[in-house]
Amino acid sequence: MEAKQEHIELIIRYFTGESSPEEILLISNLLQSDTSFQQEFIEQKEIWEQFELISIKNSIEIDTEWNKIKHTISNNETKVIEPGSEKVRNKFSLLLKIAAVFIFIFISAFIIYSLTNNNENNFIQLASNHSVIEKTLPDGTIVNLNTNSNITFPRQFSANKRTVVFKGQAIFNVAPDKTKPFIIDAGNVFIEVVGTSFMVKTDADGKTDVVVTTGKVLVYKKSNPLEKVLLIPGEKASFTSSNEPITKTKNSDENYNAWKTHRLVFNDANLETIVNQLNAIYEAKIIIENKNIASCKVTVTFENQSLEAVLKVLEATINIQVSQSKNHFVINGNGCN
């Protein structure tokens, strides 16, 4: 119920032209992904159309009354209506109100038309699906999307902000522009920068990680934009729940961007950790059948190697055997025991 009320308020702000660029982008996204929001939008649109019909009817009636006044003024030589009389003032006041209503309806109709008919022309939605892709945004910002990620951005950014909506994992290399901050809508948090490079990762549970490579980044909750967490190179911010604060730590994961660089570094890492990262980076299915070797420690670096080559190196480094069965790999052996 609370979400529905928020959607109604969001739609009304859009009709009245009070939406922020971030809210406009959110509405665009919801119209294409949320069926309940689409239905609510249609219902609200019908209400506004009825309001328009009523206003037009009232306007016709007022026009008729106004013509009667003009006819009386021009044809009645003995009766003079003073311009300052209460009746005339009321008529003018009513006409002004009707004019204001028409202006309001025109603006609202234009906004609705732009949203429902030109959405595809105003915004671009990009999904990486099962491949890593690179995209240059209208301002020159370069985005590398990991698999199963998507980003929505306008064909042309506004005059004072560069706002995008993002889900998944990506590396952003933001084009510097001190007059126009770059803002990423990542679910429950905003990530704000001027010009820098960093990694963003969101998951289905609402968790968001931000790791900064160069420059400075501000991370803050949508529900509390005044409490901003500043990140510098080598730092990581994590957001897990709207009821918990954003945490800031030193980034200890050397492989946070390995899906793009294809460089993997493992320093005294256990085999289970290595396999988990290989599964994520190569979108593979590797199973450790002998759980006794999962804790074996390995120190090794891989530079842009195929999964098969990586597994052969692991075989030679510790006492394991890797076999392939249809669409997955199985690890067995004595390992470090």
Disulfide bonds with the S-S distance in Angstrom:
Cys296-Cys336 2.19
